[in-house]
Amino acid sequence: MSFAIAIGTDLAAIIILAYALYFRRHQRRDLMLSYIALNVGVVAVTIALSSVEVGIGLGIGLFGILSIIRLRSDQITQQEIAYYFVSLALGLLAGLRPSPLWITPALSALVLLVMVVVDSPRVAPRARRHSLTVDRAFLDEAALTAHTEQLLGAHVTRIEVLSVDLVRDVTVIDVRYRLAAGRSGRRAVDNSSVESLPANAPRTMHAAANVGVAASRPVRGTERVS
């Protein structure tokens, strides 16, 4: 009976976590499969180990090995790492089958509830994080902050200088900021040089205009939502 409750609870929990929460919010099918595979594997190994005599050192070593699983060929965010740990925790809860019987369903529901709340888009919806390469070398942090706020059109809450290259005249920064109310966080790019060309203009002219627009952008970077 306890085995059926544990397995049923785990299957329901991992489907809710991997599909209903992660995939519908973050849209990465590959990681959804990874979370499910990790969870099922942990459950299977834990149940197998519980049926034989093993030392506590082996159990701790297994947990340590599983907890550092990462795909080195692909970068994942801290949010996705959190989902890895939750998948691992759900698998261990189901595999260990603690008594009384309600412990596994109750703790699994608690973990899922926490993930529903903390990963909700309504929690700090205007908070953002950027890794930026600015096309000027800044040694004055106040000037760098003012310049970054002007570029992003937002209030910078924290800025960390990763590197300053005086030869190439660039500054690499990690910036956390808050959007103004009602802003989407994506600034429009001025495409006036492209739109002013006639529709029947040669392709080389359009290509040159596109290059000019790309070159006029003062900042390069990838956005990461904190």
FIKOLZA-1660 file (N, C-alpha, C; in steps of 0.1 Angstrom, whole numbers, plus 5000, padded with zeros to 4 digits):
% residues 226
   i   px   py   pz ch aa at
   1 5008 4988 5000  A  M  N
   1 5000 5000 5000  A  M CA
   1 5009 5013 5000  A  M  C
   2 5019 5013 5009  A  S  N
   2 5028 5025 5009  A  S CA
   2 5035 5026 4996  A  S  C
   3 5039 5015 4990  A  F  N
   3 5046 5016 4977  A  F CA
   3 5037 5022 4966  A  F  C
   4 5024 5018 4965  A  A  N
   4 5015 5024 4955  A  A CA
   4 5013 5039 4958  A  A  C
   5 5011 5042 4970  A  I  N
   5 5009 5057 4974  A  I CA
   5 5021 5065 4970  A  I  C
   6 5033 5060 4973  A  A  N
   6 5045 5067 4970  A  A CA
   6 5047 5069 4955  A  A  C
   7 5045 5058 4947  A  I  N
   7 5047 5059 4933  A  I CA
   7 5036 5068 4926  A  I  C
   8 5024 5066 4931  A  G  N
   8 5013 5075 4925  A  G CA
   8 5016 5090 4928  A  G  C
   9 5020 5092 4940  A  T  N
   9 5023 5106 4944  A  T CA
   9 5034 5112 4936  A  T  C
  10 5045 5104 4934  A  D  N
  10 5056 5109 4926  A  D CA
  10 5053 5112 4912  A  D  C
  11 5045 5102 4906  A  L  N
  11 5041 5104 4892  A  L CA
  11 5033 5117 4890  A  L  C
  12 5023 5119 4899  A  A  N
  12 5015 5131 4898  A  A CA
  12 5023 5143 4900  A  A  C
  13 5032 5143 4910  A  A  N
  13 5040 5154 4914  A  A CA
  13 5050 5158 4902  A  A  C
  14 5057 5149 4896  A  I  N
  14 5066 5152 4886  A  I CA
  14 5060 5157 4873  A  I  C
  15 5048 5152 4870  A  I  N
  15 5040 5157 4859  A  I CA
  15 5036 5171 4861  A  I  C
  16 5031 5174 4873  A  I  N
  16 5028 5188 4876  A  I CA
  16 5040 5197 4875  A  I  C
  17 5051 5192 4881  A  L  N
  17 5063 5201 4881  A  L CA
  17 5069 5203 4867  A  L  C
  18 5071 5192 4860  A  A  N
  18 5078 5193 4847  A  A CA
  18 5069 5199 4836  A  A  C
  19 5057 5195 4836  A  Y  N
  19 5048 5200 4825  A  Y CA
  19 5040 5212 4829  A  Y  C
  20 5031 5210 4839  A  A  N
  20 5022 5221 4842  A  A CA
  20 5029 5234 4847  A  A  C
  21 5041 5232 4854  A  L  N
  21 5048 5244 4859  A  L CA
  21 5059 5248 4850  A  L  C
  22 5069 5239 4848  A  Y  N
  22 5081 5243 4841  A  Y CA
  22 5078 5245 4826  A  Y  C
  23 5073 5235 4819  A  F  N
  23 5072 5236 4804  A  F CA
  23 5062 5247 4800  A  F  C
  24 5051 5248 4807  A  R  N
  24 5042 5259 4803  A  R CA
  24 5047 5273 4806  A  R  C
  25 5056 5274 4816  A  R  N
  25 5061 5287 4819  A  R CA
  25 5074 5290 4811  A  R  C
  26 5083 5280 4809  A  H  N
  26 5096 5283 4803  A  H CA
  26 5098 5277 4789  A  H  C
  27 5089 5267 4785  A  Q  N
  27 5089 5262 4771  A  Q CA
  27 5102 5256 4766  A  Q  C
  28 5108 5247 4775  A  R  N
  28 5120 5240 4771  A  R CA
  28 5116 5225 4772  A  R  C
  29 5114 5218 4761  A  R  N
  29 5110 5204 4761  A  R CA
  29 5121 5195 4766  A  R  C
  30 5133 5199 4762  A  D  N
  30 5145 5190 4765  A  D CA
  30 5147 5189 4780  A  D  C
  31 5145 5201 4787  A  L  N
  31 5147 5200 4802  A  L CA
  31 5135 5194 4809  A  L  C
  32 5124 5195 4803  A  M  N
  32 5112 5188 4809  A  M CA
  32 5115 5173 4809  A  M  C
  33 5120 5168 4798  A  L  N
  33 5123 5154 4797  A  L CA
  33 5134 5150 4807  A  L  C
  34 5144 5159 4809  A  S  N
  34 5155 5157 4819  A  S CA
  34 5149 5156 4833  A  S  C
  35 5140 5165 4836  A  Y  N
  35 5135 5164 4850  A  Y CA
  35 5127 5151 4852  A  Y  C
  36 5119 5147 4843  A  I  N
  36 5112 5135 4845  A  I CA
  36 5121 5123 4845  A  I  C
  37 5131 5122 4837  A  A  N
  37 5141 5111 4837  A  A CA
  37 5148 5111 4850  A  A  C
  38 5153 5122 4855  A  L  N
  38 5160 5123 4867  A  L CA
  38 5151 5118 4879  A  L  C
  39 5139 5123 4879  A  N  N
  39 5130 5119 4890  A  N CA
  39 5127 5104 4890  A  N  C
  40 5124 5098 4878  A  V  N
  40 5121 5084 4877  A  V CA
  40 5134 5076 4881  A  V  C
  41 5145 5080 4876  A  G  N
  41 5158 5073 4880  A  G CA
  41 5161 5073 4894  A  G  C
  42 5159 5084 4901  A  V  N
  42 5161 5085 4915  A  V CA
  42 5152 5076 4923  A  V  C
  43 5139 5076 4919  A  V  N
  43 5129 5067 4926  A  V CA
  43 5133 5053 4924  A  V  C
  44 5137 5049 4912  A  A  N
  44 5141 5035 4910  A  A CA
  44 5153 5031 4918  A  A  C
  45 5164 5039 4918  A  V  N
  45 5176 5036 4925  A  V CA
  45 5174 5036 4940  A  V  C
  46 5166 5045 4945  A  T  N
  46 5163 5046 4959  A  T CA
  46 5155 5034 4964  A  T  C
  47 5145 5030 4957  A  I  N
  47 5138 5018 4960  A  I CA
  47 5147 5006 4960  A  I  C
  48 5155 5005 4950  A  A  N
  48 5164 4993 4949  A  A CA
  48 5174 4993 4961  A  A  C
  49 5179 5004 4965  A  L  N
  49 5189 5005 4976  A  L CA
  49 5182 5002 4989  A  L  C
  50 5169 5006 4990  A  S  N
  50 5162 5003 5003  A  S CA
  50 5159 4989 5005  A  S  C
  51 5161 4980 4995  A  S  N
  51 5158 4966 4997  A  S CA
  51 5171 4958 5000  A  S  C
  52 5182 4965 5001  A  V  N
  52 5195 4958 5004  A  V CA
  52 5201 4966 5016  A  V  C
  53 5211 4959 5022  A  E  N
  53 5219 4966 5033  A  E CA
  53 5230 4974 5027  A  E  C
  54 5229 4988 5029  A  V  N
  54 5239 4997 5024  A  V CA
  54 5242 5006 5035  A  V  C
  55 5254 5011 5035  A  G  N
  55 5259 5021 5045  A  G CA
  55 5254 5035 5042  A  G  C
  56 5254 5043 5052  A  I  N
  56 5249 5057 5051  A  I CA
  56 5258 5065 5042  A  I  C
  57 5271 5061 5041  A  G  N
  57 5280 5068 5032  A  G CA
  57 5277 5066 5018  A  G  C
  58 5272 5054 5014  A  L  N
  58 5268 5052 5000  A  L CA
  58 5256 5061 4997  A  L  C
  59 5246 5062 5006  A  G  N
  59 5235 5070 5003  A  G CA
  59 5238 5084 5002  A  G  C
  60 5247 5090 5010  A  I  N
  60 5251 5104 5009  A  I CA
  60 5259 5106 4997  A  I  C
  61 5267 5096 4993  A  G  N
  61 5275 5098 4980  A  G CA
  61 5266 5098 4968  A  G  C
  62 5255 5089 4968  A  L  N
  62 5246 5089 4957  A  L CA
  62 5239 5103 4956  A  L  C
  63 5234 5108 4968  A  F  N
  63 5228 5121 4967  A  F CA
  63 5237 5132 4962  A  F  C
  64 5250 5131 4966  A  G  N
  64 5259 5141 4961  A  G CA
  64 5261 5141 4946  A  G  C
  65 5262 5128 4941  A  I  N
  65 5264 5127 4927  A  I CA
  65 5252 5132 4919  A  I  C
  66 5241 5128 4923  A  L  N
  66 5229 5133 4916  A  L CA
  66 5226 5148 4917  A  L  C
  67 5231 5154 4928  A  S  N
  67 5228 5168 4930  A  S CA
  67 5236 5177 4922  A  S  C
  68 5247 5172 4916  A  I  N
  68 5256 5180 4908  A  I CA
  68 5254 5177 4893  A  I  C
  69 5244 5170 4889  A  I  N
  69 5242 5167 4875  A  I CA
  69 5239 5180 4868  A  I  C
  70 5247 5183 4858  A  R  N
  70 5245 5194 4849  A  R CA
  70 5249 5190 4835  A  R  C
  71 5243 5196 4825  A  L  N
  71 5247 5194 4811  A  L CA
  71 5257 5204 4808  A  L  C
  72 5270 5200 4807  A  R  N
  72 5281 5210 4805  A  R CA
  72 5280 5216 4791  A  R  C
  73 5274 5209 4782  A  S  N
  73 5273 5214 4768  A  S CA
  73 5263 5224 4766  A  S  C
  74 5255 5227 4776  A  D  N
  74 5244 5236 4775  A  D CA
  74 5242 5244 4788  A  D  C
  75 5241 5257 4787  A  Q  N
  75 5239 5265 4798  A  Q CA
  75 5225 5265 4803  A  Q  C
  76 5223 5264 4816  A  I  N
  76 5210 5265 4822  A  I CA
  76 5209 5276 4832  A  I  C
  77 5198 5281 4835  A  T  N
  77 5197 5292 4844  A  T CA
  77 5195 5287 4858  A  T  C
  78 5196 5296 4868  A  Q  N
  78 5194 5292 4882  A  Q CA
  78 5180 5287 4884  A  Q  C
  79 5171 5292 4877  A  Q  N
  79 5157 5287 4879  A  Q CA
  79 5156 5272 4875  A  Q  C
  80 5163 5269 4864  A  E  N
  80 5162 5255 4859  A  E CA
  80 5170 5246 4868  A  E  C
  81 5181 5251 4875  A  I  N
  81 5188 5243 4884  A  I CA
  81 5179 5240 4896  A  I  C
  82 5170 5250 4900  A  A  N
  82 5161 5248 4911  A  A CA
  82 5151 5237 4908  A  A  C
  83 5147 5236 4895  A  Y  N
  83 5138 5225 4891  A  Y CA
  83 5145 5212 4892  A  Y  C
  84 5158 5211 4889  A  Y  N
  84 5165 5199 4890  A  Y CA
  84 5165 5194 4904  A  Y  C
  85 5168 5203 4914  A  F  N
  85 5168 5199 4928  A  F CA
  85 5154 5194 4933  A  F  C
  86 5144 5201 4928  A  V  N
  86 5130 5197 4932  A  V CA
  86 5127 5183 4927  A  V  C
  87 5131 5181 4914  A  S  N
  87 5128 5167 4908  A  S CA
  87 5136 5157 4916  A  S  C
  88 5148 5160 4920  A  L  N
  88 5156 5151 4928  A  L CA
  88 5149 5148 4942  A  L  C
  89 5144 5159 4948  A  A  N
  89 5138 5158 4961  A  A CA
  89 5125 5149 4961  A  A  C
  90 5117 5152 4950  A  L  N
  90 5105 5144 4949  A  L CA
  90 5108 5129 4947  A  L  C
  91 5118 5126 4939  A  G  N
  91 5122 5112 4937  A  G CA
  91 5127 5106 4950  A  G  C
  92 5134 5113 4958  A  L  N
  92 5139 5107 4971  A  L CA
  92 5128 5105 4981  A  L  C
  93 5118 5114 4981  A  L  N
  93 5107 5113 4990  A  L CA
  93 5099 5100 4986  A  L  C
  94 5097 5098 4973  A  A  N
  94 5089 5086 4969  A  A CA
  94 5097 5074 4971  A  A  C
  95 5110 5074 4969  A  G  N
  95 5118 5062 4970  A  G CA
  95 5120 5058 4984  A  G  C
  96 5122 5067 4994  A  L  N
  96 5124 5064 5008  A  L CA
  96 5111 5059 5015  A  L  C
  97 5100 5064 5010  A  R  N
  97 5087 5060 5016  A  R CA
  97 5087 5062 5031  A  R  C
  98 5088 5074 5037  A  P  N
  98 5088 5075 5051  A  P CA
  98 5075 5073 5057  A  P  C
  99 5074 5069 5069  A  S  N
  99 5061 5066 5076  A  S CA
  99 5059 5078 5086  A  S  C
 100 5046 5081 5088  A  P  N
 100 5034 5075 5083  A  P CA
 100 5031 5078 5068  A  P  C
 101 5021 5072 5062  A  L  N
 101 5019 5072 5048  A  L CA
 101 5016 5086 5042  A  L  C
 102 5011 5095 5050  A  W  N
 102 5008 5108 5045  A  W CA
 102 5020 5117 5044  A  W  C
 103 5032 5113 5049  A  I  N
 103 5043 5122 5048  A  I CA
 103 5048 5125 5034  A  I  C
 104 5048 5114 5025  A  T  N
 104 5052 5116 5011  A  T CA
 104 5043 5125 5004  A  T  C
 105 5030 5123 5004  A  P  N
 105 5021 5132 4997  A  P CA
 105 5021 5146 5002  A  P  C
 106 5022 5148 5016  A  A  N
 106 5021 5161 5022  A  A CA
 106 5034 5169 5018  A  A  C
 107 5046 5163 5019  A  L  N
 107 5058 5170 5016  A  L CA
 107 5059 5173 5001  A  L  C
 108 5054 5164 4993  A  S  N
 108 5055 5166 4978  A  S CA
 108 5046 5178 4975  A  S  C
 109 5034 5178 4981  A  A  N
 109 5025 5189 4978  A  A CA
 109 5031 5203 4983  A  A  C
 110 5038 5202 4994  A  L  N
 110 5044 5214 5000  A  L CA
 110 5055 5220 4990  A  L  C
 111 5063 5211 4985  A  V  N
 111 5073 5214 4976  A  V CA
 111 5068 5220 4963  A  V  C
 112 5057 5214 4958  A  L  N
 112 5051 5219 4946  A  L CA
 112 5044 5233 4948  A  L  C
 113 5038 5235 4960  A  L  N
 113 5032 5247 4963  A  L CA
 113 5042 5259 4964  A  L  C
 114 5054 5256 4969  A  V  N
 114 5065 5265 4970  A  V CA
 114 5069 5269 4956  A  V  C
 115 5071 5260 4947  A  M  N
 115 5075 5262 4933  A  M CA
 115 5064 5270 4926  A  M  C
 116 5052 5267 4928  A  V  N
 116 5041 5275 4922  A  V CA
 116 5042 5290 4925  A  V  C
 117 5045 5292 4938  A  V  N
 117 5045 5306 4943  A  V CA
 117 5057 5313 4939  A  V  C
 118 5069 5307 4941  A  V  N
 118 5082 5315 4939  A  V CA
 118 5085 5316 4925  A  V  C
 119 5080 5307 4916  A  D  N
 119 5083 5308 4902  A  D CA
 119 5072 5315 4894  A  D  C
 120 5063 5321 4901  A  S  N
 120 5051 5327 4895  A  S CA
 120 5056 5340 4888  A  S  C
 121 5051 5343 4876  A  P  N
 121 5054 5356 4869  A  P CA
 121 5049 5368 4877  A  P  C
 122 5041 5366 4887  A  R  N
 122 5036 5377 4895  A  R CA
 122 5046 5381 4906  A  R  C
 123 5055 5372 4909  A  V  N
 123 5065 5375 4919  A  V CA
 123 5077 5383 4913  A  V  C
 124 5078 5396 4917  A  A  N
 124 5089 5405 4912  A  A CA
 124 5088 5405 4897  A  A  C
 125 5077 5409 4891  A  P  N
 125 5075 5408 4876  A  P CA
 125 5084 5418 4869  A  P  C
 126 5088 5429 4875  A  R  N
 126 5096 5440 4868  A  R CA
 126 5111 5438 4871  A  R  C
 127 5115 5428 4879  A  A  N
 127 5129 5426 4882  A  A CA
 127 5136 5419 4870  A  A  C
 128 5147 5424 4866  A  R  N
 128 5154 5419 4854  A  R CA
 128 5169 5418 4857  A  R  C
 129 5176 5410 4850  A  R  N
 129 5191 5409 4850  A  R CA
 129 5196 5408 4836  A  R  C
 130 5207 5415 4834  A  H  N
 130 5213 5416 4821  A  H CA
 130 5228 5414 4822  A  H  C
 131 5234 5406 4813  A  S  N
 131 5249 5407 4811  A  S CA
 131 5251 5415 4799  A  S  C
 132 5258 5426 4800  A  L  N
 132 5259 5436 4790  A  L CA
 132 5274 5439 4786  A  L  C
 133 5276 5442 4774  A  T  N
 133 5289 5447 4769  A  T CA
 133 5287 5461 4764  A  T  C
 134 5291 5471 4771  A  V  N
 134 5289 5485 4768  A  V CA
 134 5300 5490 4759  A  V  C
 135 5298 5497 4749  A  D  N
 135 5308 5502 4740  A  D CA
 135 5316 5514 4744  A  D  C
 136 5318 5515 4757  A  R  N
 136 5327 5525 4763  A  R CA
 136 5334 5519 4775  A  R  C
 137 5346 5524 4778  A  A  N
 137 5353 5520 4790  A  A CA
 137 5350 5529 4801  A  A  C
 138 5343 5524 4811  A  F  N
 138 5339 5532 4823  A  F CA
 138 5348 5528 4835  A  F  C
 139 5354 5538 4841  A  L  N
 139 5361 5536 4854  A  L CA
 139 5354 5543 4865  A  L  C
 140 5344 5551 4862  A  D  N
 140 5336 5558 4872  A  D CA
 140 5323 5550 4873  A  D  C
 141 5320 5544 4885  A  E  N
 141 5308 5536 4886  A  E CA
 141 5295 5544 4886  A  E  C
 142 5296 5556 4891  A  A  N
 142 5284 5565 4890  A  A CA
 142 5280 5568 4876  A  A  C
 143 5290 5571 4868  A  A  N
 143 5288 5574 4854  A  A CA
 143 5283 5562 4846  A  A  C
 144 5289 5550 4850  A  L  N
 144 5284 5538 4843  A  L CA
 144 5270 5535 4847  A  L  C
 145 5266 5537 4860  A  T  N
 145 5252 5535 4864  A  T CA
 145 5243 5544 4856  A  T  C
 146 5246 5557 4855  A  A  N
 146 5238 5566 4848  A  A CA
 146 5236 5563 4833  A  A  C
 147 5247 5558 4827  A  H  N
 147 5247 5554 4813  A  H CA
 147 5238 5542 4811  A  H  C
 148 5240 5532 4820  A  T  N
 148 5232 5520 4819  A  T CA
 148 5217 5523 4821  A  T  C
 149 5213 5531 4830  A  E  N
 149 5199 5535 4832  A  E CA
 149 5194 5542 4820  A  E  C
 150 5202 5550 4813  A  Q  N
 150 5197 5556 4801  A  Q CA
 150 5195 5546 4790  A  Q  C
 151 5204 5537 4789  A  L  N
 151 5203 5526 4778  A  L CA
 151 5190 5518 4781  A  L  C
 152 5188 5513 4793  A  L  N
 152 5178 5504 4796  A  L CA
 152 5164 5511 4799  A  L  C
 153 5165 5524 4802  A  G  N
 153 5152 5531 4805  A  G CA
 153 5146 5525 4818  A  G  C
 154 5154 5521 4828  A  A  N
 154 5150 5515 4840  A  A CA
 154 5159 5519 4852  A  A  C
 155 5154 5516 4864  A  H  N
 155 5162 5519 4876  A  H CA
 155 5171 5508 4879  A  H  C
 156 5184 5511 4879  A  V  N
 156 5194 5501 4882  A  V CA
 156 5195 5499 4897  A  V  C
 157 5193 5487 4902  A  T  N
 157 5194 5484 4916  A  T CA
 157 5208 5478 4920  A  T  C
 158 5215 5472 4911  A  R  N
 158 5228 5467 4914  A  R CA
 158 5236 5466 4901  A  R  C
 159 5249 5470 4901  A  I  N
 159 5257 5468 4889  A  I CA
 159 5271 5463 4893  A  I  C
 160 5276 5453 4886  A  E  N
 160 5289 5448 4889  A  E CA
 160 5297 5448 4877  A  E  C
 161 5309 5454 4877  A  V  N
 161 5318 5454 4866  A  V CA
 161 5326 5441 4865  A  V  C
 162 5324 5434 4854  A  L  N
 162 5331 5422 4852  A  L CA
 162 5345 5424 4846  A  L  C
 163 5346 5433 4837  A  S  N
 163 5359 5436 4831  A  S CA
 163 5358 5450 4824  A  S  C
 164 5369 5457 4823  A  V  N
 164 5371 5469 4816  A  V CA
 164 5383 5468 4806  A  V  C
 165 5380 5470 4794  A  D  N
 165 5390 5469 4783  A  D CA
 165 5393 5483 4778  A  D  C
 166 5404 5489 4782  A  L  N
 166 5407 5503 4777  A  L CA
 166 5412 5503 4763  A  L  C
 167 5417 5492 4758  A  V  N
 167 5422 5491 4744  A  V CA
 167 5411 5491 4735  A  V  C
 168 5401 5482 4737  A  R  N
 168 5389 5481 4728  A  R CA
 168 5378 5490 4732  A  R  C
 169 5380 5497 4743  A  D  N
 169 5370 5507 4748  A  D CA
 169 5356 5501 4750  A  D  C
 170 5356 5490 4758  A  V  N
 170 5344 5483 4762  A  V CA
 170 5344 5480 4777  A  V  C
 171 5332 5479 4783  A  T  N
 171 5330 5475 4796  A  T CA
 171 5320 5463 4797  A  T  C
 172 5323 5453 4804  A  V  N
 172 5314 5441 4805  A  V CA
 172 5309 5442 4819  A  V  C
 173 5295 5442 4820  A  I  N
 173 5289 5444 4833  A  I CA
 173 5278 5434 4835  A  I  C
 174 5275 5431 4848  A  D  N
 174 5263 5423 4852  A  D CA
 174 5254 5433 4859  A  D  C
 175 5242 5436 4854  A  V  N
 175 5233 5446 4860  A  V CA
 175 5220 5440 4863  A  V  C
 176 5215 5444 4875  A  R  N
 176 5201 5441 4879  A  R CA
 176 5193 5454 4880  A  R  C
 177 5181 5454 4875  A  Y  N
 177 5174 5466 4874  A  Y CA
 177 5159 5463 4875  A  Y  C
 178 5151 5473 4877  A  R  N
 178 5136 5472 4878  A  R CA
 178 5130 5481 4867  A  R  C
 179 5121 5475 4860  A  L  N
 179 5114 5483 4849  A  L CA
 179 5104 5492 4855  A  L  C
 180 5101 5503 4848  A  A  N
 180 5090 5511 4852  A  A CA
 180 5077 5504 4850  A  A  C
 181 5067 5508 4858  A  A  N
 181 5053 5502 4857  A  A CA
 181 5048 5504 4843  A  A  C
 182 5043 5492 4837  A  G  N
 182 5037 5492 4824  A  G CA
 182 5047 5490 4813  A  G  C
 183 5060 5488 4816  A  R  N
 183 5070 5485 4806  A  R CA
 183 5072 5471 4804  A  R  C
 184 5075 5466 4791  A  S  N
 184 5077 5452 4788  A  S CA
 184 5091 5448 4789  A  S  C
 185 5100 5458 4790  A  G  N
 185 5114 5455 4791  A  G CA
 185 5122 5453 4778  A  G  C
 186 5115 5455 4767  A  R  N
 186 5122 5454 4754  A  R CA
 186 5120 5468 4747  A  R  C
 187 5131 5474 4745  A  R  N
 187 5131 5487 4738  A  R CA
 187 5131 5485 4723  A  R  C
 188 5123 5494 4717  A  A  N
 188 5122 5494 4702  A  A CA
 188 5135 5498 4695  A  A  C
 189 5138 5492 4684  A  V  N
 189 5150 5495 4677  A  V CA
 189 5147 5505 4666  A  V  C
 190 5155 5515 4664  A  D  N
 190 5152 5525 4654  A  D CA
 190 5155 5519 4640  A  D  C
 191 5144 5516 4632  A  N  N
 191 5146 5510 4619  A  N CA
 191 5143 5521 4608  A  N  C
 192 5145 5533 4611  A  S  N
 192 5141 5544 4602  A  S CA
 192 5149 5543 4589  A  S  C
 193 5162 5539 4591  A  S  N
 193 5171 5538 4579  A  S CA
 193 5166 5527 4569  A  S  C
 194 5160 5517 4575  A  V  N
 194 5155 5506 4566  A  V CA
 194 5142 5509 4560  A  V  C
 195 5133 5515 4569  A  E  N
 195 5119 5518 4564  A  E CA
 195 5120 5529 4553  A  E  C
 196 5130 5538 4553  A  S  N
 196 5130 5549 4544  A  S CA
 196 5134 5544 4530  A  S  C
 197 5139 5532 4528  A  L  N
 197 5142 5526 4515  A  L CA
 197 5130 5522 4508  A  L  C
 198 5130 5524 4495  A  P  N
 198 5118 5520 4487  A  P CA
 198 5118 5505 4486  A  P  C
 199 5106 5499 4484  A  A  N
 199 5104 5485 4484  A  A CA
 199 5112 5478 4473  A  A  C
 200 5114 5485 4462  A  N  N
 200 5121 5479 4450  A  N CA
 200 5136 5482 4450  A  N  C
 201 5141 5487 4462  A  A  N
 201 5155 5490 4462  A  A CA
 201 5163 5477 4462  A  A  C
 202 5176 5477 4456  A  P  N
 202 5184 5465 4456  A  P CA
 202 5186 5459 4469  A  P  C
 203 5188 5446 4470  A  R  N
 203 5191 5439 4482  A  R CA
 203 5203 5444 4490  A  R  C
 204 5213 5448 4482  A  T  N
 204 5226 5453 4488  A  T CA
 204 5223 5465 4496  A  T  C
 205 5214 5474 4492  A  M  N
 205 5210 5486 4499  A  M CA
 205 5204 5483 4512  A  M  C
 206 5194 5473 4512  A  H  N
 206 5188 5469 4524  A  H CA
 206 5198 5463 4534  A  H  C
 207 5207 5454 4529  A  A  N
 207 5217 5448 4537  A  A CA
 207 5225 5459 4544  A  A  C
 208 5230 5469 4536  A  A  N
 208 5238 5479 4542  A  A CA
 208 5231 5487 4552  A  A  C
 209 5218 5489 4550  A  A  N
 209 5210 5496 4560  A  A CA
 209 5208 5488 4573  A  A  C
 210 5206 5475 4571  A  N  N
 210 5206 5466 4583  A  N CA
 210 5218 5466 4591  A  N  C
 211 5230 5466 4584  A  V  N
 211 5243 5466 4591  A  V CA
 211 5244 5479 4598  A  V  C
 212 5240 5491 4592  A  G  N
 212 5241 5504 4599  A  G CA
 212 5233 5504 4612  A  G  C
 213 5220 5498 4611  A  V  N
 213 5212 5498 4623  A  V CA
 213 5218 5490 4634  A  V  C
 214 5224 5478 4630  A  A  N
 214 5230 5469 4640  A  A CA
 214 5242 5476 4646  A  A  C
 215 5250 5483 4638  A  A  N
 215 5262 5490 4643  A  A CA
 215 5259 5501 4652  A  A  C
 216 5246 5507 4651  A  S  N
 216 5243 5519 4659  A  S CA
 216 5238 5515 4673  A  S  C
 217 5236 5502 4675  A  R  N
 217 5231 5498 4689  A  R CA
 217 5242 5499 4699  A  R  C
 218 5240 5506 4710  A  P  N
 218 5251 5509 4719  A  P CA
 218 5253 5498 4729  A  P  C
 219 5246 5487 4729  A  V  N
 219 5247 5477 4739  A  V CA
 219 5245 5463 4733  A  V  C
 220 5252 5454 4738  A  R  N
 220 5250 5440 4733  A  R CA
 220 5249 5432 4746  A  R  C
 221 5240 5421 4746  A  G  N
 221 5239 5413 4758  A  G CA
 221 5228 5403 4756  A  G  C
 222 5226 5395 4766  A  T  N
 222 5216 5385 4767  A  T CA
 222 5208 5387 4779  A  T  C
 223 5195 5387 4778  A  E  N
 223 5187 5390 4790  A  E CA
 223 5184 5377 4798  A  E  C
 224 5185 5378 4811  A  R  N
 224 5182 5367 4820  A  R CA
 224 5172 5373 4831  A  R  C
 225 5161 5367 4832  A  V  N
 225 5151 5371 4842  A  V CA
 225 5155 5366 4855  A  V  C
 226 5156 5374 4865  A  S  N
 226 5160 5370 4879  A  S CA
 226 5148 5366 4887  A  S  C
% end
